[in-house]
Amino acid sequence: MGRIADCFEQLRGRGEAALIPFLMAGDPDLDTTRSLLRAAAAAGADLIEIGVPFSDPTADGPVLQRSADRALKRGASLARILELVTEMHSELPPIVLFGYYNPIFHYGPARFAADARRAGVAGVLVVDLPPDEAEELWRPARAEGIDVIFLLAPTSDRSRVRAVLGKASGFVYFVSMTGVTGARAIDAPDVRKMVGELKGSCTLPIGVGFGVQTPQDVAAVASFADAVIVGSAIMRLVETHGGDADLAARIGGFIRELKEATRAAKR
């Protein structure tokens, strides 16, 4: 059993949804990212998504676009992020690298999979790589024991659902709305219905993200999903308080509130 599956198994035994915070590596700089990762782990994050910044993040809203731009300007790169994970993975929960295919393509998919495994990466989610085009990454990643996580959305038809479920491992990321990250608040009752329908054909855990902004949102989603992903709300705090000495404490406090919300929503 991989680290992600093991994590969900333990949470299932407690009747608890996973909290998965997102942190953009390199925003405001990689040294601060180290502090934020430690704060997230100490606050109870069950998995952590580490964003790999890209110059054209088409699925991301303004907050994460600006975050990626700041990270790139401070020298963040896929190679440096793998070095960071290598250094830190033993003190963190399972790490999922979240990003776009261009940096992986230029790095080399097979080389990336081997280096990611050595670094301790548990999973990878490539936003712009659908399952029918994913073979050159999916095959070496799975051979290295790395879970490949795919997206489903409210607009996904039955053929896309089948394609995703045929290749996905770790968990399925359900995008709660059409559009980009952080664009608007989640409509939990609608998403509950869609996730319920998906569970009829999906044996993997289902995580819900995009539009989850508050502890109240987290509690609502945790009552029906297996995981709750929060990104823009966290990186908005980084954007606002990036130069503050108490940034890590502030981020850790917010993540702790989010984790407490998943526990309050035990099913």
RAGINOR-V517814 format. One record per pair of residues at least 12 apart in sequence whose ideal C-beta (glycine too) atoms are under 10 Angstrom apart, sorted by sequence separation. I is the first residue (numbers start at 1). J is the second residue. D is the distance in whole Angstrom. If there is no record, write none. Layout:
i->(I,I)
j->(J,J)
d->(D,D)
This chain:
i->(24,25,36,53,56,57,85,104,112,126,138,152,176,194,195,208,209,218,238,7,23,37,51,55,124,150,151,152,177,195,208,212,217,237,238,4,23,53,54,55,81,124,134,150,176,177,194,207,208,237,21,53,54,82,97,126,149,150,176,215,218,21,23,51,52,53,81,134,150,152,175,192,208,209,212,214,217,235,237,23,33,51,53,54,55,109,124,131,150,151,174,191,208,212,213,234,237,21,22,33,53,54,81,123,149,150,156,176,206,207,208,209,212,213,215,237,21,52,53,78,97,129,131,148,149,150,156,176,191,206,207,208,209,210,211,212,213,214,20,21,51,53,104,109,121,130,131,148,149,150,152,153,154,155,174,188,191,205,206,207,208,209,212,213,234,19,53,78,95,105,129,130,147,148,149,150,151,152,153,154,174,191,205,206,207,208,209,210,211,212,213,233,234,21,23,81,97,104,124,125,126,129,147,148,149,150,151,152,153,154,155,186,204,205,207,209,210,211,21,53,103,113,117,121,122,123,124,125,126,127,128,146,147,149,150,151,152,153,154,155,172,186,188,209,213,19,21,26,27,52,53,54,78,79,95,97,102,105,113,116,117,121,122,123,124,125,126,127,145,146,147,149,151,153,154,174,186,187,188,202,230,234,19,20,21,23,24,25,26,51,52,53,78,82,95,96,97,98,99,101,104,109,112,113,116,121,122,123,124,125,126,142,153,186,199,230,233,19,20,21,22,23,24,25,26,27,52,77,78,94,95,96,97,98,99,100,101,102,109,110,113,114,117,118,121,123,125,153,172,184,185,186,195,199,18,19,20,21,22,23,24,25,26,94,95,96,97,98,99,100,101,109,110,113,114,117,122,132,142,172,183,184,185,186,198,199,18,19,20,21,22,23,24,25,52,53,78,79,92,94,95,96,97,98,99,100,101,108,109,112,113,116,117,132,139,141,174,181,182,183,185,186,188,192,196,230,17,18,19,20,21,22,24,52,78,86,93,94,95,96,97,98,99,100,109,110,111,112,113,114,115,117,131,134,138,181,182,184,185,188,191,192,195,196,16,51,52,77,82,85,86,89,90,92,99,109,110,113,114,116,130,134,138,172,180,181,182,191,195,228,50,68,85,88,89,105,109,110,113,131,132,138,171,172,179,181,182,185,186,188,189,192,193,195,228,68,83,86,87,88,89,101,104,105,108,109,112,113,114,131,132,135,172,174,176,177,178,179,185,186,188,192,24,79,82,85,86,87,89,101,104,110,113,130,131,134,154,165,171,172,173,174,175,176,177,187,188,191,192,228,50,78,82,85,86,110,112,130,131,132,164,168,170,171,172,173,174,175,176,177,186,191,228,11,50,81,84,85,86,101,113,131,132,169,170,171,172,173,174,175,176,186,188,189,227,10,11,24,79,82,83,85,101,131,154,161,165,168,171,172,173,174,175,176,188,222,27,78,82,85,104,130,131,154,161,165,170,173,188,222,225,228,8,33,50,78,81,82,156,164,165,7,8,24,27,28,82,162,165,215,218,219,222,223,7,24,27,48,60,81,154,161,164,214,218,221,222,225,26,27,29,30,33,59,153,161,176,215,217,218,219,220,221,222,223,224,226,4,22,24,25,26,27,28,29,32,50,57,58,152,156,186,215,218,219,222,223,225,4,24,25,27,28,31,33,57,125,152,158,214,215,218,219,222,223,224,3,23,24,26,27,29,30,48,56,214,215,217,218,219,221,222,223,22,24,26,27,28,29,30,47,48,50,51,52,54,55,125,176,213,215,216,219,220,222,24,25,26,27,28,29,30,47,48,49,50,51,52,53,54,56,123,124,125,127,152,212,215,218,219,24,26,27,29,30,37,41,45,46,47,48,49,50,51,52,53,54,55,123,174,214,215,218,26,33,37,45,46,47,48,49,50,51,52,54,55,122,123,125,127,181,25,26,27,42,44,45,47,49,50,51,54,97,176,182,183,215,26,30,34,38,41,48,49,52,53,96,152,181,182,215,25,26,30,33,37,41,52,96,98,174,181,182,24,25,37,40,41,52,97,174,180,25,30,31,34,38,40,94,96,174,176,182,26,30,34,37,38,127,150,152,171,172,173,175,181,182,25,26,33,37,52,149,171,172,174,25,37,171,173,25,147,153,26,37,149,151,171,25,151,25,60,59,58,59,57,58,50,57,25,52,56,20,25,54,19,20,22,24,25,48,49,52,54,96,18,23,24,47,96,98,18,20,22,47,49,94,96,20,125,125,3,7,8,7,6,4,5,3,4,3,4,2,3,4,59,49,125,96,98,7,65,6,59,64,65,3,5,63,64,65,3,4,61,62,63,64,3,4,61,62,63,2,3,59,60,61,62,63,2,59,60,61,62,58,59,60,61,47,57,60,61,47,49,57,98,96,98,3,4,5,2,4,2,3,2,4,61,60,61,20,59,18,20,49,22,47,49,8,7,8,5,7,67,4,5,67,70,4,5,2,3,4,64,67,68,2,63,64,67,70,63,66,67,70,61,62,63,66,60,61,63,64,67,60,63,64,67,70,63,66,62,63,60,63,64,67,63,62,47,49,51,46,49,46,47,49,51,45,18,20,22,17,19,20,17,18,20,17,17,20,12,11,40,8,9,8,7,36,5,8,19,36,4,5,4,17,36,17,36,19,17,18,17,33,43,16,17,32,42,43,17,18,20,21,22,24,45,48,17,18,19,20,21,22,23,27,39,40,43,44,17,18,19,20,21,22,39,43,16,17,18,19,20,21,22,24,28,32,38,39,42,43,45,17,18,19,20,22,23,24,27,28,32,36,37,39,40,41,43,44,45,21,22,23,27,35,36,39,40,43,44,21,22,28,29,35,39,42,43,44,45,46,12,21,24,28,34,35,36,37,38,39,40,41,42,43,44,45,11,23,24,27,28,32,36,39,40,43,44,11,32,35,36,39,40,43,44,46,35,39,43,8,44,8,28,32,36,40,44,7,4,23,21,23,21,21,19,19,21,20,21,19,19,18,19,17,19,16,19,17,18,19,17,16,17,16,15,16,17,14,16,17,15,16,17,11,15,16,14,15,12)
j->(36,37,48,65,68,69,97,116,124,138,150,164,188,206,207,220,221,230,250,20,36,50,64,68,137,163,164,165,190,208,221,225,230,250,251,18,37,67,68,69,95,138,148,164,190,191,208,221,222,251,36,68,69,97,112,141,164,165,191,230,233,37,39,67,68,69,97,150,166,168,191,208,224,225,228,230,233,251,253,40,50,68,70,71,72,126,141,148,167,168,191,208,225,229,230,251,254,39,40,51,71,72,99,141,167,168,174,194,224,225,226,227,230,231,233,255,40,71,72,97,116,148,150,167,168,169,175,195,210,225,226,227,228,229,230,231,232,233,40,41,71,73,124,129,141,150,151,168,169,170,172,173,174,175,194,208,211,225,226,227,228,229,232,233,254,40,74,99,116,126,150,151,168,169,170,171,172,173,174,175,195,212,226,227,228,229,230,231,232,233,234,254,255,43,45,103,119,126,146,147,148,151,169,170,171,172,173,174,175,176,177,208,226,227,229,231,232,233,44,76,126,136,140,144,145,146,147,148,149,150,151,169,170,172,173,174,175,176,177,178,195,209,211,232,236,43,45,50,51,76,77,78,102,103,119,121,126,129,137,140,141,145,146,147,148,149,150,151,169,170,171,173,175,177,178,198,210,211,212,226,254,258,44,45,46,48,49,50,51,76,77,78,103,107,120,121,122,123,124,126,129,134,137,138,141,146,147,148,149,150,151,167,178,211,224,255,258,45,46,47,48,49,50,51,52,53,78,103,104,120,121,122,123,124,125,126,127,128,135,136,139,140,143,144,147,149,151,179,198,210,211,212,221,225,45,46,47,48,49,50,51,52,53,121,122,123,124,125,126,127,128,136,137,140,141,144,149,159,169,199,210,211,212,213,225,226,46,47,48,49,50,51,52,53,80,81,106,107,120,122,123,124,125,126,127,128,129,136,137,140,141,144,145,160,167,169,202,209,210,211,213,214,216,220,224,258,46,47,48,49,50,51,53,81,107,115,122,123,124,125,126,127,128,129,138,139,140,141,142,143,144,146,160,163,167,210,211,213,214,217,220,221,224,225,46,81,82,107,112,115,116,119,120,122,129,139,140,143,144,146,160,164,168,202,210,211,212,221,225,258,81,99,116,119,120,136,140,141,144,162,163,169,202,203,210,212,213,216,217,219,220,223,224,226,259,100,115,118,119,120,121,133,136,137,140,141,144,145,146,163,164,167,204,206,208,209,210,211,217,218,220,224,57,112,115,118,119,120,122,134,137,143,146,163,164,167,187,198,204,205,206,207,208,209,210,220,221,224,225,261,84,112,116,119,120,144,146,164,165,166,198,202,204,205,206,207,208,209,210,211,220,225,262,46,85,116,119,120,121,136,148,166,167,204,205,206,207,208,209,210,211,221,223,224,262,46,47,60,115,118,119,121,137,167,190,197,201,204,207,208,209,210,211,212,224,258,64,115,119,122,141,167,168,191,198,202,207,210,225,259,262,265,46,71,88,116,119,120,194,202,203,46,47,63,66,67,121,201,204,254,257,258,261,262,47,64,67,88,100,121,194,201,204,254,258,261,262,265,67,68,70,71,74,100,194,202,217,256,258,259,260,261,262,263,264,265,267,46,64,66,67,68,69,70,71,74,92,99,100,194,198,228,257,260,261,264,265,267,47,67,68,70,71,74,76,100,168,195,201,257,258,261,262,265,266,267,47,67,68,70,71,73,74,92,100,258,259,261,262,263,265,266,267,67,69,71,72,73,74,75,92,93,95,96,97,99,100,170,221,258,260,261,264,265,267,70,71,72,73,74,75,76,93,94,95,96,97,98,99,100,102,169,170,171,173,198,258,261,264,265,71,73,74,76,77,84,88,92,93,94,95,96,97,98,99,100,101,102,170,221,261,262,265,74,81,85,93,94,95,96,97,98,99,100,102,103,170,171,173,175,229,74,75,76,91,93,94,96,98,99,100,103,146,225,231,232,264,76,80,84,88,91,98,99,102,103,146,202,231,232,265,76,77,81,84,88,92,103,147,149,225,232,233,76,77,89,92,93,104,149,226,232,78,83,84,87,91,93,147,149,227,229,235,80,84,88,91,92,181,204,206,225,226,227,229,235,236,80,81,88,92,107,204,226,227,229,81,93,227,229,82,204,210,84,95,207,209,229,84,210,85,127,127,127,128,127,128,121,128,97,124,128,93,98,127,93,94,96,98,99,122,123,126,128,170,93,98,99,122,171,173,94,96,98,123,125,170,173,98,207,209,89,93,94,94,94,93,94,93,94,94,95,94,95,96,151,149,229,207,209,122,180,122,175,180,181,120,122,180,181,182,121,122,179,180,181,182,122,123,180,181,182,122,123,179,180,181,182,183,123,180,181,182,183,180,181,182,183,170,180,183,184,171,173,181,229,229,231,145,146,147,145,147,146,147,147,149,210,210,211,171,210,171,173,207,181,207,209,170,170,171,169,171,231,169,170,232,235,170,171,169,170,171,231,234,235,170,231,232,235,238,232,235,236,239,231,232,233,236,231,232,234,235,238,232,235,236,239,242,236,239,236,237,235,238,239,242,239,239,227,229,231,227,230,228,229,231,235,230,205,207,209,205,207,208,206,207,209,207,208,212,205,205,234,204,205,205,205,234,204,207,218,235,204,205,205,218,237,219,238,222,221,222,222,238,248,222,223,238,248,249,224,225,227,228,229,231,252,255,225,226,227,228,229,230,231,235,247,248,251,252,226,227,228,229,230,231,248,252,226,227,228,229,230,231,232,234,238,242,248,249,252,253,255,228,229,230,231,233,234,235,238,239,243,247,248,250,251,252,254,255,256,233,234,235,239,247,248,251,252,255,256,234,235,241,242,248,252,255,256,257,258,259,226,235,238,242,248,249,250,251,252,253,254,255,256,257,258,259,226,238,239,242,243,247,251,254,255,258,259,227,248,251,252,255,256,259,260,262,252,256,260,226,262,227,247,251,255,259,263,227,227,251,251,255,254,255,255,256,258,258,259,258,259,259,260,259,261,259,262,261,262,263,262,262,263,263,263,264,265,263,265,266,265,266,267,262,266,267,266,267,267)
d->(9,9,10,10,9,9,8,9,8,10,9,6,8,10,10,10,9,7,9,10,5,8,7,7,8,8,8,9,9,7,5,10,8,6,7,9,6,7,6,8,10,9,7,4,8,8,9,9,9,6,9,4,10,8,9,10,10,9,5,10,10,10,9,7,9,8,7,8,10,9,10,9,8,10,6,9,9,9,10,7,8,7,8,10,6,10,6,9,7,9,8,6,4,7,7,6,6,10,10,10,4,8,9,9,10,5,9,8,9,6,9,8,5,10,10,10,5,9,5,8,7,9,6,7,6,9,9,9,10,6,6,7,7,8,10,8,7,7,10,10,8,9,8,10,9,8,10,7,7,10,6,10,9,9,7,9,9,8,5,3,6,3,9,4,7,9,9,8,9,10,8,8,8,6,5,10,8,7,7,7,6,10,4,7,7,7,7,8,8,7,10,8,7,8,9,9,9,7,6,9,8,9,4,7,6,7,5,5,4,8,10,8,8,6,5,7,8,10,10,5,10,10,9,9,9,6,7,8,9,10,10,9,3,7,7,8,7,9,7,6,10,9,9,10,9,9,5,10,8,8,8,9,10,9,8,6,10,9,7,10,8,10,7,4,6,4,9,7,10,9,8,6,6,8,6,7,7,8,9,10,9,9,7,7,9,7,9,5,9,9,8,9,5,9,7,8,9,9,8,5,8,9,7,9,7,6,6,7,7,7,9,9,7,4,9,8,9,6,7,9,8,7,8,6,9,8,6,8,7,9,5,6,7,8,8,7,8,8,9,8,9,7,9,9,9,5,7,10,8,9,6,6,9,9,9,5,5,6,4,6,4,7,6,9,6,4,5,5,7,6,6,5,9,4,10,4,10,10,7,10,8,6,9,8,10,9,4,8,7,7,8,7,9,7,10,9,8,7,8,4,8,7,7,8,7,5,5,10,4,8,4,7,6,9,10,9,9,8,8,7,6,10,9,8,7,6,9,6,10,6,10,6,6,6,5,9,9,7,10,6,9,7,9,8,9,9,9,8,8,9,9,6,8,10,6,5,7,9,8,7,9,8,6,10,9,9,9,9,8,10,10,7,7,10,10,8,4,7,6,6,8,10,10,6,8,8,10,7,6,8,7,9,8,9,3,8,6,9,5,9,6,9,10,10,8,10,8,10,6,9,9,8,9,9,10,9,10,7,9,8,8,9,9,9,9,8,10,9,10,4,10,9,5,5,5,10,9,9,7,10,4,5,10,10,5,10,4,9,8,9,6,9,6,7,5,6,10,9,5,7,8,7,8,7,6,10,6,8,8,8,8,7,6,4,7,9,10,8,9,10,10,9,7,4,5,5,5,7,5,6,8,8,6,6,7,10,8,6,9,10,10,7,9,7,8,7,7,8,8,5,5,7,8,10,9,9,10,9,8,8,8,6,7,4,8,10,7,6,5,10,6,9,9,7,8,9,9,9,5,10,10,10,8,8,7,6,9,9,10,10,10,9,8,8,10,9,9,9,9,9,8,6,9,10,9,9,8,8,7,9,8,9,7,9,6,7,5,10,9,10,6,7,10,10,5,9,4,10,9,8,9,8,10,8,9,8,10,10,9,8,9,9,9,8,9,9,10,10,8,10,10,9,9,6,8,9,9,8,8,9,9,10,5,9,4,8,5,10,7,4,10,5,8,10,8,7,10,10,9,9,6,4,7,4,9,8,9,9,6,7,4,10,7,6,7,9,9,8,6,9,8,8,6,10,10,3,9,10,5,8,9,6,6,10,6,6,9,9,8,10,7,7,6,8,8,8,6,7,10,7,8,6,5,8,8,7,8,7,8,4,8,8,9,9,9,7,9,4,9,4,5,9,8,8,10,8,9,8,6,5,6,5,6,5,3,9,9,8,5,10,8,9,8,5,9,9,6,8,7,7,8,7,6,7,6,9,7,8,6,10,10,10,7,8,10,9,10,6,4,9,10,6,9,9,7,9,9,3,6,7,8,7,10,10,10,9,10,9,6,3,10,5,8,8,7,6,5,6,8,9,7,5,7,8,9,10,8,6,8,10,10,9,9,9,10,8,7,8,9,7,9,9,8,8,6,7,8,8,10,10,8,10,9,9,10,9,8,8,8,9,6,10,9,7,10,9,5,10,6,7,10,10,9,9,9,8,9,10,7,10,9,8,5,8,7,8,7,9,9,9,9,9,9,10,9,10,9,9,9,9,10,9,9,9,7,9,10,10,7,9,9,10,7,7,8,7,9,9,10,10,10,10,7,10,6,8,10,9,8,5,4,10,8,9,8,8,9,10,10,10,8,9,10,8,8,9,9,10,10,5,10,10,5,8,8,7,7,4,5,4,9,5,7,8,9,6,5,7,10,8,6,5,4,9,8,7,8,5,9,9,10,9,9,9,9,9,9,8,9,10,8,6,5,8,9,6,8,9,10,10,9,9,8,9,10,9,9,9,8,9,7,8,9,9,8,7,9,10,4,9,8,9,7,7,10,9,7,8,6,5,9,4,8,9,8,9,9,8,10,8,6,9,6,7,8,5,9,7,8,5,6,10,10,10,9,10,10,7,10,7,7,8,8,9,10,9,7,8,10,7,6,8,9,10,10,10,7,8,9,9,10,8,9,9,9,9,5,9,9,9,10,7,10,10,8,8,8,10,9,7,8,7,9,4,9,10,8,8,8,9,10,9,9,5,9,6,8,10,10,6,7,7,7,8,7,8,7,9,9,8,9,6,4,6,5,6,3,4,4,10,6,7,8,7,8,8,9,7,7,7,7,6,7,6,6,9,7,9,9,7,6,6,9,10,7,9,9,7,9,8,7,9,9,6,7,8,7,6,5,7,4,6,6,7,10,9,4,3,9,4,10,9,8,8,10,8,4,9,9,10,10,8,9,10,9,8,9,9,7,8,8,10,7,7,7,5,10,5,8,4,8,8,9,8,7,9,6,8,8,9,9,10,6,9,8,8,10,9,10,9,9,10,8,8,10,9,5,7,10,7,10,9,6,5,10,9,10,8,9,5,9,7,9,5,6,9,6,10,10,7,9,8,8,10,6,8,9,5,8,7,5,10)
